[in-house]
Amino acid sequence: MGRVGKSWLAVAVVLLVGALVVSGVLPAAAASAPKNIIILFADGTAAAQVEIARLYNRHIHNAGLAITDVIMRRGSLGLMSSHPVEAIATDSAAAGSAMFTGVKTTIGTISMTPDGKPARTAAEAARAAGKRVGIVTTATVYDATPASFSVHAKSRRESQAIVDQYLTLGLDVILGGGRDFFLPTGTGEGKRTDGKDLIAAFRGKGYAYAATPSELKAASAQRLLGLFAWEDMAFEIDRDPAAEPSLRDMTEAALRTLAQGSPNGFVLLLETENTDTAGHRNDIAALIHALREFDAAVQVAYDFSRRAPDETLLIVTGDHETGGLSVTYAQKEMTPSSSKRFYAGPEHLKLVSRITLSLEKAHGILGKKPDPAALDALVQKHFPGFTLDADLREAILEQKMLERNCTYPTPCALGRMVSRQTGIYWGTSGHSAQPVFVSAVGPGAERFRGFMDNTEFGKALLGLLDAR
């Protein structure tokens, strides 16, 4: 056969393989399986949250957003349903379990089937493939998302047992909050009931341990444990950079560590939990700050992937939506006959930009029996330009719920104050059933295109891990 004939044959083979992949005859994983997989996970985040962060960056900082301008624009894009077995709206345990095992389960369950059998997790599949594995979160490291990615429990509340399983599984990187279930009672705020020091146990297996940003930066071992708070780490809007590293700092440290001595590659789950907690508290300022920091971590991961674009798959997604967030217009005047509309605009984003603390921290400052003068002073200092309406002030002082779907009196009332004066509204302080976005760049990204159930996400992820 001549050179021209061989060239045409090669083209024909490529086209045939491509057609078989698209048609489903050949699995896409067989066509492109990544060496490294980085899952960037914004808990409680759907398209509405990302869009308001994009608009905020544009109007306040004259900047773009890597999530939309790089990952979504250049990669594949899909939508994912999130419901568990027994309900319409889910929790993070059931949602994460479906995404990391490919098996639908019940609310509160960590990677086990509804009949109580362990379902193989993404971390276990990665381990079987000889890959290094890491988890990074702004929550406790044993929280629902990192736990469902890694291990098994009948209840997400089995924190001590989850930490024990991390030690057995041998995750290479663990960064976040949750020092309490690594240390026994009587040691600081330790909560372990068996008297064991799990930080010492990890160190005994060769892990470097970091408790501060400077220790994290200096860590150079091939295995790394970093615990920067007794429980959840602070909101980005409240974070003390001397006490806790940023999500970007933890991302850089995790990638630096996992890339060492990894001939078979690695899998990293990187989560901001702060987006979910901000949604629960109806806190738009904390949400935007958390998403901007998450976006910085996305950019770090993307820059890493560009060094070897044929080796690394980036997936940016969430597990469910929290808060029923929407930017809308409302009546300008509280009269039935009014036809004037209140339209949210850039000036309202500027109002949000002046907020200087999270609603959760405001609740901590005011306490369970808020003082009227302290409340007024807090609003004046930390919410410049905002006015607390009489009904909301009363709800805070009397600590009463505004309605059934708003369960945190102080944060919800302050959040409603911000909503009324910006047009950025919340439908609930819980989770909603809105589908979430999935965007991916790199080898295997095509597996996450279109509309999918969260179990299909899990099967696609496990298929890529099993392909090498």
C-alpha positions in Angstrom: 0.0 0.0 0.0 1.4 3.5 -0.9 1.9 6.4 1.5 -1.3 8.1 0.4 -3.3 4.9 0.9 -1.8 4.4 4.4 -2.7 8.0 5.3 -6.3 7.5 4.2 -6.4 4.3 6.2 -5.2 6.0 9.3 -7.8 8.7 8.9 -10.5 6.1 8.4 -9.5 4.3 11.6 -9.6 7.5 13.6 -13.0 8.4 12.3 -14.3 4.9 12.9 -13.1 4.9 16.6 -14.6 8.3 17.1 -17.9 7.1 15.7 -17.9 4.0 17.9 -17.2 6.2 21.0 -20.0 8.6 20.2 -22.4 5.8 19.4 -21.6 4.0 22.7 -20.1 0.9 21.1 -16.7 1.7 22.6 -16.5 3.4 26.0 -15.1 7.0 25.9 -12.7 6.0 28.7 -11.0 3.6 26.3 -10.4 6.5 23.9 -9.1 8.9 26.5 -8.3 8.1 30.1 -6.4 10.8 32.1 -3.4 10.2 34.3 -4.5 12.8 36.8 -8.1 13.8 37.8 -8.7 17.0 39.8 -12.4 17.4 40.9 -13.1 21.0 42.0 -16.2 20.9 44.0 -18.3 23.9 45.1 -20.8 22.4 47.6 -24.3 23.9 47.3 -23.5 25.7 44.1 -25.6 25.8 40.9 -25.5 28.1 37.9 -27.2 31.0 39.8 -24.4 31.2 42.3 -21.7 31.1 39.6 -23.5 33.8 37.6 -23.7 36.3 40.4 -20.0 35.7 41.2 -19.2 36.3 37.5 -21.3 39.6 37.5 -19.7 40.7 40.8 -16.2 40.1 39.4 -17.1 42.1 36.3 -18.6 45.1 38.0 -16.6 45.3 41.2 -13.2 44.1 40.1 -13.3 44.4 36.3 -12.1 40.8 36.1 -13.3 37.6 34.6 -14.1 34.2 36.2 -12.0 31.1 35.4 -15.0 28.8 35.9 -17.0 30.4 33.2 -14.4 32.1 31.0 -12.0 29.2 30.9 -13.4 25.8 32.0 -17.0 26.2 30.7 -16.0 28.1 27.6 -13.2 25.7 26.5 -14.5 22.5 27.9 -17.6 20.3 28.0 -20.7 21.4 29.9 -23.5 19.4 31.4 -26.3 19.5 33.9 -26.8 16.9 36.7 -29.8 16.0 38.8 -29.2 15.4 42.5 -32.1 13.6 44.2 -31.5 10.7 46.6 -33.5 7.5 46.8 -36.4 8.7 49.1 -36.8 12.4 48.4 -36.6 15.2 45.8 -34.1 17.5 47.6 -30.9 15.8 48.8 -28.2 16.2 51.4 -24.4 16.2 50.7 -23.9 12.7 51.9 -26.4 11.1 49.5 -25.4 13.4 46.6 -21.7 12.8 47.1 -22.1 9.1 47.5 -23.9 8.9 44.2 -21.3 11.0 42.5 -18.4 9.0 43.8 -19.8 5.5 43.7 -22.3 5.6 40.9 -24.9 4.2 43.3 -28.0 6.1 44.5 -28.5 6.0 48.3 -30.4 7.6 51.1 -30.0 10.9 52.9 -27.2 10.9 55.5 -25.5 7.7 54.2 -21.8 7.7 53.2 -21.1 5.6 50.1 -23.3 2.6 51.1 -26.2 1.1 49.3 -29.7 1.6 50.7 -29.5 -2.0 52.1 -26.3 -1.2 53.9 -23.6 -2.6 51.7 -20.4 -0.6 50.9 -20.2 0.8 47.4 -16.8 1.2 45.9 -15.6 4.8 46.1 -13.6 6.9 43.7 -10.7 7.0 46.2 -10.7 3.2 46.4 -10.8 2.9 42.6 -7.9 5.3 42.4 -5.9 3.3 44.9 -6.6 0.1 43.0 -5.2 1.9 39.9 -2.0 2.7 41.7 -2.8 6.4 41.9 -2.1 8.8 44.7 -5.2 10.3 46.4 -5.9 13.6 48.1 -8.8 15.5 49.7 -8.9 19.2 50.4 -11.9 21.0 52.0 -12.8 24.2 53.9 -15.1 22.0 56.1 -14.0 19.3 58.5 -12.0 16.7 56.5 -14.5 14.0 57.7 -17.5 16.0 56.4 -20.0 14.4 54.0 -18.3 15.2 50.7 -14.7 14.1 51.4 -16.0 11.1 53.3 -18.3 9.9 50.5 -15.4 10.3 48.1 -13.3 8.1 50.2 -14.8 5.7 52.7 -18.1 4.2 54.1 -20.5 4.9 57.0 -24.1 4.2 57.7 -24.3 7.8 59.0 -22.4 11.0 58.1 -22.2 11.7 61.8 -19.8 8.7 62.4 -16.9 11.2 62.4 -14.4 9.2 64.5 -14.9 6.1 62.4 -14.5 8.1 59.2 -11.1 9.5 60.4 -10.0 5.9 61.3 -10.8 4.7 57.8 -8.7 7.6 56.3 -5.7 6.2 58.2 -6.4 2.7 57.0 -7.0 3.8 53.4 -3.8 5.8 53.4 -4.9 9.0 51.6 -1.8 10.8 50.6 -3.1 14.4 51.2 -5.7 15.5 53.8 -6.2 19.2 54.2 -9.0 21.1 56.0 -10.6 21.6 59.3 -11.7 19.0 61.9 -8.8 18.6 64.3 -11.3 17.6 67.0 -11.8 14.0 65.8 -8.1 13.5 65.5 -7.4 14.1 69.2 -8.8 12.6 72.4 -11.1 14.4 74.8 -9.1 16.4 77.2 -6.7 17.6 74.5 -7.8 21.1 73.5 -11.2 20.7 71.9 -10.6 17.0 71.1 -13.6 14.7 70.8 -12.2 11.2 70.3 -13.6 8.8 72.9 -11.0 6.1 72.5 -8.1 8.1 73.8 -6.1 7.8 70.6 -4.0 10.6 69.0 -4.6 10.2 65.3 -2.3 13.0 64.4 0.6 11.0 65.9 -0.6 7.9 64.1 -0.5 9.7 60.7 3.0 11.1 61.6 4.0 7.6 62.4 3.2 6.6 58.8 5.4 9.3 57.3 3.0 12.2 57.0 4.2 15.8 57.5 1.7 17.6 59.7 0.7 21.3 59.3 -1.5 23.4 61.6 -0.7 26.8 60.3 -0.2 28.5 56.9 3.6 28.7 57.4 3.8 25.0 58.2 1.8 24.2 55.1 4.0 26.2 52.9 7.1 24.6 54.4 5.8 21.0 54.1 7.9 18.9 51.7 7.1 15.2 52.5 5.3 13.0 50.0 2.3 12.6 52.4 0.7 15.5 54.1 -1.9 16.0 56.8 -3.0 19.6 57.5 -5.7 20.5 60.1 -6.2 24.2 60.4 -9.3 24.5 62.7 -10.9 22.4 65.4 -14.1 22.2 63.3 -14.9 24.0 60.0 -12.5 26.5 58.6 -13.6 30.2 58.5 -15.5 31.8 55.7 -13.1 33.6 53.3 -14.7 36.9 54.2 -13.7 36.3 57.9 -10.5 34.4 57.4 -7.4 35.4 59.3 -4.5 34.7 56.9 -2.1 34.2 59.7 -4.2 31.5 61.3 -5.7 29.6 58.3 -4.5 29.1 54.7 -6.7 30.0 51.8 -8.3 27.4 49.5 -5.7 28.5 46.9 -2.9 27.9 49.3 -4.2 24.4 50.1 -4.6 23.7 46.4 -1.0 24.6 45.6 0.2 22.5 48.5 -1.9 19.5 47.5 -0.8 19.6 43.9 2.9 20.0 44.9 2.6 17.0 47.2 0.6 14.7 44.9 2.8 15.3 41.9 5.8 13.9 43.8 6.6 10.3 42.9 3.4 9.6 41.1 4.1 7.5 37.9 0.5 6.4 37.8 -0.9 9.9 38.5 -3.3 11.1 41.2 -6.9 12.0 42.0 -7.6 15.1 44.0 -11.0 16.2 45.4 -10.9 19.8 46.3 -14.0 21.3 47.9 -15.2 24.6 49.2 -17.9 23.9 51.7 -18.3 27.6 52.5 -20.5 28.1 49.5 -23.0 25.6 51.0 -22.9 27.1 54.5 -23.3 30.6 53.0 -26.4 29.4 51.2 -27.8 27.9 54.4 -27.3 31.3 56.1 -28.7 33.3 53.1 -25.4 35.1 53.1 -24.7 36.6 49.6 -21.4 38.4 50.6 -19.9 35.3 52.2 -21.0 33.2 49.2 -19.4 35.6 46.7 -16.1 35.8 48.6 -16.1 31.9 48.9 -16.7 31.5 45.1 -14.0 34.0 44.2 -11.5 32.1 46.3 -12.8 28.8 44.8 -12.3 30.4 41.3 -8.7 31.2 42.3 -8.2 27.5 43.1 -9.7 26.5 39.8 -7.2 28.8 38.0 -4.3 27.1 40.0 -5.5 23.7 39.0 -6.0 24.8 35.4 -2.4 26.2 35.3 -1.2 22.9 36.6 -3.1 20.9 34.0 -1.7 23.1 31.1 1.8 21.8 31.9 0.7 18.4 30.5 -2.8 18.9 29.0 -3.0 15.4 27.7 -2.6 13.9 31.2 -4.9 15.9 33.5 -8.7 16.1 33.6 -10.3 19.0 35.5 -13.9 18.6 36.6 -15.7 21.6 38.1 -19.1 20.9 39.7 -21.2 20.9 42.8 -23.5 18.3 44.5 -26.8 20.3 44.9 -28.1 23.8 45.1 -28.5 25.5 48.5 -30.7 28.5 49.3 -32.8 28.8 46.2 -30.8 31.8 45.1 -32.1 34.2 42.5 -31.5 37.8 41.4 -34.9 39.4 40.6 -36.9 42.5 40.5 -39.6 43.4 43.0 -42.1 46.1 43.7 -40.5 49.4 44.4 -43.3 50.5 46.7 -45.3 48.3 49.1 -48.7 49.2 47.6 -51.0 46.9 45.6 -51.4 49.5 42.9 -47.7 50.3 42.4 -46.4 49.5 38.9 -42.8 50.6 39.6 -40.2 47.9 39.6 -37.1 47.6 41.6 -34.3 46.2 39.3 -31.1 44.8 40.8 -28.0 46.4 39.2 -24.3 47.1 39.6 -25.0 49.6 42.3 -26.5 46.8 44.4 -23.4 44.6 43.9 -21.4 47.6 45.2 -23.6 47.6 48.3 -22.8 43.9 48.8 -19.1 44.6 48.4 -19.1 46.9 51.5 -20.3 44.1 53.8 -17.3 43.1 56.0 -18.3 40.0 57.9 -20.3 36.8 57.4 -23.8 36.5 58.8 -22.6 33.5 60.8 -20.0 35.7 62.5 -22.6 38.4 63.1 -24.8 35.8 64.9 -21.7 34.8 67.0 -21.1 38.4 68.0 -24.8 39.0 68.9 -25.4 35.7 70.6 -28.6 34.0 71.5 -30.0 37.1 73.3 -29.0 40.0 71.1 -28.7 43.5 72.7 -30.6 46.2 70.7 -27.8 48.7 70.8 -25.2 46.0 69.8 -27.4 45.0 66.9 -27.8 48.6 65.6 -24.0 49.2 66.0 -23.2 46.0 64.2 -25.4 46.9 61.2 -24.0 50.4 61.0 -20.4 49.1 61.1 -20.4 46.0 59.0 -23.4 46.7 56.6 -22.9 50.3 55.6 -25.7 51.6 53.4 -28.2 49.1 54.7 -31.3 49.7 56.9 -32.7 47.0 59.1 -36.5 47.1 58.8 -38.6 46.9 62.0 -39.9 43.4 61.4 -36.4 42.0 60.8 -35.0 43.8 63.8 -37.8 42.3 65.9 -37.1 38.8 64.5 -33.4 39.1 65.6 -34.1 40.5 69.0 -36.7 37.9 69.8 -34.8 35.1 67.9 -37.9 34.0 66.0 -38.1 32.2 62.7 -39.5 34.3 59.8 -41.0 31.3 58.1 -40.6 27.5 57.9 -37.9 27.5 55.3 -35.7 30.0 57.1 -34.4 28.3 60.2 -31.5 30.6 61.4 -33.1 33.7 63.0 -30.2 36.1 62.9 -28.6 35.2 59.6 -31.9 34.8 57.8 -33.2 38.2 59.0 -29.9 39.9 58.1 -29.9 38.1 54.8 -33.5 39.3 54.2 -32.3 42.9 54.9 -29.7 42.5 52.2 -32.2 40.9 49.8 -34.8 43.7 50.2 -32.2 46.4 49.3 -30.3 44.5 46.5 -32.9 42.3 44.8 -30.7 39.2 45.5 -33.3 36.9 47.1 -33.2 33.4 48.7 -36.0 30.9 48.6 -34.9 28.8 51.5 -32.2 28.2 54.1 -32.1 24.5 53.0 -31.3 22.6 49.8 -33.3 22.9 46.6 -33.7 20.4 43.8 -32.3 22.6 41.1 -29.9 20.7 38.8 -26.2 21.6 39.1 -23.7 22.3 36.3 -20.8 19.9 35.4 -17.9 21.3 33.4 -14.7 19.5 32.4 -11.5 20.1 30.5 -8.9 17.5 29.5 -8.9 13.8 28.5 -12.2 12.2 29.3 -14.1 15.6 29.5 -16.6 14.4 26.9 -18.0 11.9 29.4 -19.5 14.7 31.4 -21.4 16.5 28.6 -25.2 16.8 28.5 -27.9 16.0 31.1 -27.1 13.2 33.6 -28.1 11.8 36.9 -25.5 12.0 39.6 -25.1 8.2 39.5 -24.1 8.6 35.8 -21.4 11.1 36.9 -20.1 8.5 39.3 -20.1 5.8 36.7 -18.2 8.0 34.2 -15.7 8.9 36.9 -15.1 5.3 37.9 -14.9 4.2 34.3 -12.0 6.6 33.7 -10.3 5.3 36.8 -10.8 1.7 35.8 -9.5 2.3 32.2 -5.8 2.6 33.2 
